[in-house]
Amino acid sequence: MNRFVCALLTGIMVLGAFAVTQAASREEIAAVRVSKEGEFHYWNENSRAIRELVSYVRDITNKNSVNYIPAEDRIAVFDLDGTLLCETAPCYFEWMMYLERALYDESYNPKEEDREYARAIEAEIIAGHFSQDKIPQDMSQRQARSQEAVFAGMTEAEYAAFVRRFMEKPVSGLSGLKYGEGFYLPMVEVVRYLQAHNFAVFIVSGTDRELLRIISCDVLHIEPKCVIGTDVEVRAAHQGNRDGLDYVYRHDDYLVRGQLIQKNLKMNKVNLIAREIGKRPVLAFGNSGGDSSMLNYTVSGNKYRSAAFMILCDDRERELGSQLKADKCRKLAEDNGWIPVSMKNDFLTIYGNAVKRCLP
């Protein structure tokens, strides 16, 4: 993979009690705090989106308001890539990790079909087709099958170790940022703010469920049961091809990863929310047309006052944004009554002031 190595640019930002240079570390991201009153540090003061969020939360948490929502029904759902975490350096976290495994892991020899498909995906990314929304329509599903195939047979510990090693790698095209540090600080503040008001926060993403847990649960203070992602088979080490109804877990067994079950995209997100949460969210945050079903499910026919937010990837100086995609998403927001969030105009910082674009 053609990787871009950038010189470290210096800068200082404040994360609660922490003053840091370069990107915020995972420990510093985990330490971000927002008061219940809504004192945000990483949003521009004139942000319409954050004003509307604060107004909404104040309304539905006021017991004297006709829009009051009991704490047990305060549910917020967030997409991950492009909503909470960088997806443009130069592609989704899990896609880049898949390429690392299929093409660059010297300890692993993939099947030829997986190696060839990984090369095809790499070519699409290098050509810029991902950022231009021009990848083939069937690529997400085919990539998911190949991705789970190259990690099949790994134990839970082996998979977690691979993910954590990849999290330490520098991203392409942004200075001083590791893959595991790529959370949008303004959106971390949103999560903290909602948690301070007794919202149950769920991540609902097309990313592998276990990967989601590893990369996000600790820094966002989200329990593993609140992560809804793409699922793979989980099998006992000695189970072989036997059905789970015909096998008993042995004392010397352990769990290994299997093949893809279902990719959690588009309407599948709604299906899993209904199945696993059992309640309709009142807030939803996404960043692409693939989140449309989840956002509309939140705001349409809800018995409570609800809202949906669309993150626009329109920053091409502090991030690797795509104006084409941002314009499409803004139009979606206008057509559906969602609140647009401009990374360029609403975010005071993204990863920390020292992180800069270092591509032409």
C-alpha positions as semicolon CSV with decimal commas, in nm:
position;residue;x (nm);y (nm);z (nm)
1;M;0,000;0,000;0,000
2;N;0,130;0,343;-0,087
3;R;0,158;0,507;0,256
4;F;0,209;0,879;0,312
5;V;0,462;0,974;0,577
6;C;0,414;1,328;0,704
7;A;0,630;1,549;0,919
8;L;0,490;1,611;1,265
9;L;0,338;1,954;1,298
10;T;0,334;2,110;1,641
11;G;0,039;2,264;1,819
12;I;-0,129;2,274;2,154
13;M;-0,485;2,198;2,255
14;V;-0,659;2,142;2,586
15;L;-0,855;1,828;2,673
16;G;-1,011;1,886;3,013
17;A;-0,707;1,892;3,238
18;F;-0,473;1,768;2,964
19;A;-0,252;1,983;2,742
20;V;-0,119;1,780;2,450
21;T;0,076;1,820;2,128
22;Q;-0,001;1,634;1,806
23;A;-0,319;1,422;1,818
24;A;-0,513;1,350;2,134
25;S;-0,411;1,012;2,273
26;R;-0,673;0,753;2,353
27;E;-0,629;0,826;2,722
28;E;-0,690;1,195;2,658
29;I;-0,992;1,121;2,440
30;A;-1,133;0,909;2,721
31;A;-1,081;1,202;2,962
32;V;-1,291;1,449;2,760
33;R;-1,574;1,590;2,970
34;V;-1,875;1,814;2,904
35;S;-2,083;1,972;3,180
36;K;-2,456;1,904;3,197
37;E;-2,506;2,270;3,110
38;G;-2,339;2,210;2,774
39;E;-2,001;2,382;2,784
40;F;-1,844;2,252;2,463
41;H;-1,475;2,319;2,389
42;Y;-1,440;2,173;2,039
43;W;-1,738;2,334;1,863
44;N;-1,755;2,680;1,714
45;E;-1,975;2,911;1,920
46;N;-2,198;2,992;1,623
47;S;-2,272;2,627;1,544
48;R;-2,641;2,585;1,472
49;A;-2,611;2,208;1,517
50;I;-2,478;2,224;1,872
51;R;-2,731;2,493;1,968
52;E;-3,014;2,273;1,843
53;L;-2,879;1,971;2,028
54;V;-2,849;2,160;2,358
55;S;-3,197;2,308;2,314
56;Y;-3,337;1,964;2,242
57;V;-3,172;1,802;2,545
58;R;-3,282;2,080;2,778
59;D;-3,638;2,040;2,656
60;I;-3,672;1,663;2,680
61;T;-3,499;1,645;3,022
62;N;-3,726;1,912;3,172
63;K;-3,995;1,736;3,374
64;N;-4,227;2,032;3,323
65;S;-4,202;2,010;2,944
66;V;-4,467;1,838;2,735
67;N;-4,171;1,683;2,550
68;Y;-4,015;1,526;2,861
69;I;-3,861;1,184;2,795
70;P;-3,803;0,946;3,089
71;A;-3,439;0,846;3,132
72;E;-3,512;0,485;3,038
73;D;-3,628;0,596;2,694
74;R;-3,341;0,834;2,616
75;I;-3,164;0,634;2,347
76;A;-2,910;0,775;2,101
77;V;-2,758;0,581;1,812
78;F;-2,435;0,673;1,633
79;D;-2,277;0,541;1,320
80;L;-1,897;0,501;1,361
81;D;-1,694;0,568;1,045
82;G;-1,730;0,929;0,935
83;T;-1,958;1,007;1,229
84;L;-1,733;0,943;1,528
85;L;-1,413;0,817;1,366
86;C;-1,201;0,914;1,066
87;E;-1,301;0,726;0,751
88;T;-1,099;0,916;0,493
89;A;-0,736;0,822;0,562
90;P;-0,779;0,701;0,300
91;C;-1,070;0,466;0,377
92;Y;-1,260;0,294;0,660
93;F;-1,053;0,169;0,954
94;E;-1,159;-0,192;0,899
95;W;-1,095;-0,180;0,524
96;M;-0,742;-0,058;0,584
97;M;-0,694;-0,327;0,849
98;Y;-0,824;-0,586;0,602
99;L;-0,563;-0,474;0,346
100;E;-0,295;-0,501;0,614
101;R;-0,397;-0,861;0,685
102;A;-0,454;-0,976;0,327
103;L;-0,158;-0,804;0,160
104;Y;0,105;-0,705;0,416
105;D;0,094;-0,949;0,707
106;E;0,402;-1,165;0,653
107;S;0,278;-1,422;0,906
108;Y;-0,037;-1,491;0,704
109;N;-0,093;-1,650;0,364
110;P;-0,446;-1,570;0,238
111;K;-0,638;-1,761;-0,022
112;E;-0,561;-1,630;-0,367
113;E;-0,918;-1,508;-0,416
114;D;-0,892;-1,294;-0,103
115;R;-0,551;-1,159;-0,202
116;E;-0,677;-1,064;-0,546
117;Y;-0,990;-0,898;-0,412
118;A;-0,784;-0,703;-0,158
119;R;-0,567;-0,579;-0,445
120;A;-0,880;-0,471;-0,632
121;I;-1,001;-0,274;-0,329
122;E;-0,658;-0,117;-0,281
123;A;-0,662;-0,005;-0,644
124;E;-1,004;0,158;-0,598
125;I;-0,881;0,345;-0,290
126;I;-0,557;0,462;-0,454
127;A;-0,753;0,581;-0,758
128;G;-0,963;0,799;-0,527
129;H;-1,288;0,620;-0,612
130;F;-1,375;0,574;-0,246
131;S;-1,363;0,946;-0,167
132;Q;-1,560;1,018;-0,485
133;D;-1,839;0,772;-0,394
134;K;-1,757;0,576;-0,710
135;I;-1,677;0,231;-0,571
136;P;-1,883;-0,057;-0,719
137;Q;-2,219;-0,103;-0,547
138;D;-2,150;-0,463;-0,449
139;M;-1,807;-0,391;-0,305
140;S;-1,916;-0,342;0,059
141;Q;-2,082;-0,685;0,077
142;R;-1,802;-0,862;-0,113
143;Q;-1,538;-0,689;0,098
144;A;-1,717;-0,796;0,416
145;R;-1,711;-1,161;0,310
146;S;-1,343;-1,145;0,218
147;Q;-1,256;-0,950;0,531
148;E;-1,413;-1,203;0,764
149;A;-1,252;-1,484;0,566
150;V;-0,898;-1,353;0,625
151;F;-0,961;-1,331;1,000
152;A;-1,153;-1,660;1,027
153;G;-0,997;-1,911;1,265
154;M;-0,846;-1,646;1,492
155;T;-0,915;-1,670;1,863
156;E;-1,066;-1,373;2,041
157;A;-0,725;-1,284;2,186
158;E;-0,548;-1,315;1,850
159;Y;-0,801;-1,092;1,677
160;A;-0,791;-0,833;1,953
161;A;-0,409;-0,826;1,939
162;F;-0,416;-0,770;1,562
163;V;-0,667;-0,485;1,595
164;R;-0,463;-0,317;1,870
165;R;-0,142;-0,342;1,666
166;F;-0,316;-0,181;1,370
167;M;-0,451;0,096;1,592
168;E;-0,090;0,202;1,654
169;K;-0,014;0,258;1,285
170;P;-0,005;0,613;1,145
171;V;-0,288;0,707;0,912
172;S;-0,223;0,813;0,555
173;G;-0,254;1,178;0,464
174;L;-0,285;1,331;0,812
175;S;0,010;1,429;1,028
176;G;0,072;1,293;1,377
177;L;-0,238;1,071;1,393
178;K;-0,265;0,697;1,459
179;Y;-0,562;0,491;1,345
180;G;-0,671;0,428;1,703
181;E;-0,671;0,802;1,777
182;G;-0,892;0,910;1,489
183;F;-1,201;1,007;1,689
184;Y;-1,361;1,342;1,616
185;L;-1,320;1,538;1,940
186;P;-1,640;1,742;1,889
187;M;-1,840;1,422;1,849
188;V;-1,677;1,270;2,156
189;E;-1,810;1,574;2,340
190;V;-2,160;1,501;2,207
191;V;-2,141;1,146;2,341
192;R;-2,023;1,275;2,680
193;Y;-2,297;1,538;2,691
194;L;-2,568;1,283;2,622
195;Q;-2,427;1,040;2,876
196;A;-2,431;1,322;3,134
197;H;-2,805;1,346;3,069
198;N;-2,868;0,974;3,118
199;F;-2,884;0,878;2,752
200;A;-2,802;0,521;2,662
201;V;-2,556;0,562;2,375
202;F;-2,531;0,286;2,113
203;I;-2,291;0,251;1,821
204;V;-2,467;0,104;1,518
205;S;-2,218;0,046;1,239
206;G;-2,127;-0,168;0,941
207;T;-1,793;-0,235;1,109
208;D;-1,722;-0,576;1,263
209;R;-1,886;-0,588;1,607
210;E;-1,580;-0,708;1,797
211;L;-1,357;-0,453;1,626
212;L;-1,606;-0,183;1,731
213;R;-1,582;-0,297;2,092
214;I;-1,205;-0,293;2,091
215;I;-1,162;0,050;1,933
216;S;-1,449;0,240;2,094
217;C;-1,582;0,103;2,423
218;D;-1,302;0,229;2,647
219;V;-1,256;0,574;2,495
220;L;-1,630;0,645;2,466
221;H;-1,732;0,478;2,794
222;I;-1,978;0,251;2,613
223;E;-2,055;-0,099;2,735
224;P;-1,993;-0,386;2,490
225;K;-2,363;-0,471;2,491
226;C;-2,431;-0,125;2,344
227;V;-2,230;-0,201;2,030
228;I;-2,423;-0,323;1,724
229;G;-2,209;-0,412;1,425
230;T;-2,152;-0,662;1,149
231;D;-2,160;-1,016;1,283
232;V;-1,953;-1,325;1,211
233;E;-1,996;-1,681;1,324
234;V;-1,841;-1,768;1,659
235;R;-1,756;-2,135;1,693
236;A;-1,591;-2,362;1,949
237;A;-1,239;-2,468;1,855
238;H;-1,331;-2,838;1,836
239;Q;-1,676;-2,790;1,686
240;G;-1,574;-2,837;1,323
241;N;-1,871;-2,822;1,086
242;R;-2,121;-2,948;1,343
243;D;-2,427;-2,738;1,409
244;G;-2,447;-2,567;1,746
245;L;-2,751;-2,784;1,832
246;D;-2,536;-3,093;1,788
247;Y;-2,230;-2,984;1,985
248;V;-2,150;-2,931;2,354
249;Y;-1,876;-2,685;2,452
250;R;-1,585;-2,884;2,602
251;H;-1,370;-2,797;2,903
252;D;-1,070;-2,752;2,672
253;D;-1,261;-2,544;2,414
254;Y;-1,217;-2,180;2,323
255;L;-1,389;-1,956;2,071
256;V;-1,271;-1,885;1,717
257;R;-1,398;-1,651;1,448
258;G;-1,594;-1,786;1,153
259;Q;-1,752;-1,651;0,836
260;L;-1,974;-1,348;0,777
261;I;-2,333;-1,366;0,899
262;Q;-2,472;-1,027;0,804
263;K;-2,336;-0,687;0,705
264;N;-2,495;-0,421;0,926
265;L;-2,570;-0,152;0,668
266;K;-2,874;0,045;0,554
267;M;-3,207;-0,120;0,657
268;N;-3,017;-0,391;0,844
269;K;-2,926;-0,124;1,101
270;V;-3,295;-0,068;1,174
271;N;-3,360;-0,440;1,199
272;L;-3,082;-0,483;1,455
273;I;-3,186;-0,175;1,655
274;A;-3,539;-0,313;1,683
275;R;-3,413;-0,660;1,772
276;E;-3,135;-0,573;2,016
277;I;-3,249;-0,247;2,176
278;G;-3,622;-0,309;2,161
279;K;-3,698;0,063;2,174
280;R;-3,692;0,335;1,912
281;P;-3,404;0,585;1,945
282;V;-3,485;0,952;1,996
283;L;-3,151;1,079;1,860
284;A;-2,953;0,948;1,563
285;F;-2,622;1,055;1,410
286;G;-2,491;0,944;1,070
287;N;-2,277;1,063;0,781
288;S;-2,392;0,896;0,461
289;G;-2,687;0,770;0,262
290;G;-2,626;0,431;0,421
291;D;-2,751;0,581;0,748
292;S;-3,077;0,708;0,598
293;S;-3,290;0,422;0,725
294;M;-3,157;0,459;1,080
295;L;-3,209;0,835;1,084
296;N;-3,560;0,817;0,936
297;Y;-3,657;0,535;1,174
298;T;-3,559;0,767;1,459
299;V;-3,754;1,075;1,348
300;S;-4,057;0,924;1,170
301;G;-4,360;0,827;1,376
302;N;-4,174;0,852;1,706
303;K;-4,395;0,896;2,013
304;Y;-4,127;1,126;2,157
305;R;-3,971;1,443;2,022
306;S;-3,675;1,319;1,819
307;A;-3,394;1,450;1,599
308;A;-3,135;1,328;1,352
309;F;-2,797;1,478;1,262
310;M;-2,595;1,431;0,942
311;I;-2,217;1,488;0,961
312;L;-2,082;1,649;0,643
313;C;-1,724;1,563;0,536
314;D;-1,660;1,910;0,392
315;D;-1,323;1,992;0,555
316;R;-1,033;1,960;0,313
317;E;-0,771;2,141;0,521
318;R;-0,783;1,970;0,861
319;E;-0,927;1,647;0,719
320;L;-0,945;1,456;0,390
321;G;-1,300;1,558;0,310
322;S;-1,500;1,518;-0,008
323;Q;-1,713;1,812;-0,116
324;L;-1,901;1,586;-0,356
325;K;-2,011;1,354;-0,077
326;A;-2,077;1,647;0,158
327;D;-2,309;1,809;-0,096
328;K;-2,500;1,483;-0,141
329;C;-2,539;1,443;0,234
330;R;-2,651;1,803;0,281
331;K;-2,921;1,746;0,019
332;L;-3,028;1,430;0,204
333;A;-3,050;1,627;0,528
334;E;-3,258;1,900;0,364
335;D;-3,494;1,648;0,203
336;N;-3,546;1,446;0,521
337;G;-3,549;1,710;0,792
338;W;-3,219;1,613;0,950
339;I;-2,981;1,868;1,103
340;P;-2,657;1,906;0,901
341;V;-2,323;1,928;1,084
342;S;-2,040;2,087;0,886
343;M;-1,697;1,960;0,991
344;K;-1,550;2,269;0,826
345;N;-1,774;2,528;0,990
346;D;-1,904;2,365;1,308
347;F;-1,594;2,188;1,442
348;L;-1,343;2,415;1,618
349;T;-1,092;2,130;1,593
350;I;-1,120;1,772;1,469
351;Y;-0,838;1,560;1,611
352;G;-0,636;1,838;1,773
353;N;-0,485;2,149;1,623
354;A;-0,154;1,983;1,540
355;V;-0,312;1,727;1,305
356;K;-0,299;1,860;0,952
357;R;-0,370;1,738;0,603
358;C;-0,041;1,656;0,433
359;L;-0,161;1,562;0,087
360;P;-0,186;1,791;-0,218
